[in-house]
């Protein structure tokens, strides 16, 4: 497989939403087997409109299903079994709760049950996280559920380049089912995106910032928050933070995470899901098991406290695992 | 109806009956490790419907799948090996009795969750339609599936998108007297007649005596022609009467194994199964019909039965001699 893993010379600056839309455009153009079940990849975000030219151009590749998450996720699984490469765009991630039986108990088990003879290469795309005003039912972060379901791949891009590279790989190359989780608030994030058919195979973590004192393992939007925290800590405390972005939870690039932990001996793990048995907890357990000898302080988690996400801005803000909490967590390690 | 086809029907139904009886023996010896479900009493429905399908048409089934896989051409040895979790089974023992599937026969994946296969079947039909293919999809499911929400979502979506799909609902809870009537009683459903439900969605329905193999065959053949010309989906209610051994999750061989001589005198069947044999046993009824019409004589019937018994004996031996899968079979299917 020939893929461009590292950024080649030429890049442009794109918003996350633009890179996502560009990926969808290219995927549709390059593989006639791709069909989109729903196509509101950019949700109700300020950048929602960037999908419009893509959905116009590829209208014949899109079906708009009834409000039947369970049925249309199952339809995607069946279509994948019959040789298509469906991408389900579910919009708000909590809507996927209606479809858990098909995602977890069908899509995820098919390859294992047939010894790999039957495969379901389907992408379930969803917008997760505290979007602002979503309240308890539109702010959900179910990434830990998917990670806890063997047979599913889980992608959580943090940058415009990564969303494009990972979505292209999931849609065009992967042989297994993928839950692809974009944070609603990442859509406006700008960053360099390589020109050309930029693809990132799953299972390759990326060190987003190098540093020798503390490792922050951060997923998705937490990477931006960790980079902000790192800059502040360098400026105010002289602490050099290394930010490691797994990019995919399953498969997980353990080697890159362990190498950083062994270098720094101090770790904060952060993800915008709940603390209880969340992604940060899972990462912390893996690191503790494999790198205990290298740790010079207990691993700290920065995640959402175990409370349903409220509507009022003041209450919502209190739950977000933001830069402030990351800075405090790193300082507490010293 | 052509005699060759009639004899094929009889052999297939007998093959299913003898395989299912063998399952009860396997459960008694502990070869079947947990609860399981049998198709005794419904052989005519699976046999007639499958005979109407082309070899590469898709079939989806349920936890009660053994008969459907055999009717679609499944090898009894590979079916029995899968049922007892051996490496020679269709899925190498990974699926077991609940999940017997045979990708090479157009049965790519079998869900044991009530309603689990339905949207996947719709997805396969969706893919066929998008590619302008001619393959039809037939989904077998029980009346209990109509208690699940996924049935309604899938029915609605299949009708909105005019999918080339036959919903083949096997109502196995109908009394002998009600099989030909309008009522389709099932204790857990508010609808008095289950086929009224799809009609509310504009889906054409048909009701058939599921103990009459020739009637099922003729009906499904007619519907498949219409499905292939773009008229789908359709809904069939196949009515059968529950075999007395088939209550609960652990079937009992009430009245012993079927004696083909009951076709000459159904009243000679033992107490526990006599009434059912006389009124509702599709295998005995069909053998009796072929005798009555002179398609076969008693000697020929005994010879066919002996042949099928021999075949299923060999299949059972193959299954028992097939090794347990080794742990390596778990690798590489994530």
Interface residues (C-beta under 8 A of the other chain):
Chain A: X35 X63 X65 X66 X68 X70 X71 X72 X73 X74 X75 X76 X77 X78 X79 X80 X81 X82 X83 X84 X86 X101 X102 X105 X106 X110 X111 X112 X113 X114 X115 X116 X117 X118 X150 X151 X176 X250 X251
Chain B: X58 X91 X92 X94 X95 X99 X101 X103 X108 X109 X111 X113 X116 X118 X119 X120 X121 X122 X123 X124 X125 X126 X127 X128 X130 X131 X149 X150 X153 X154 X156 X157 X160 X161 X329 X330 X332 X333 X334
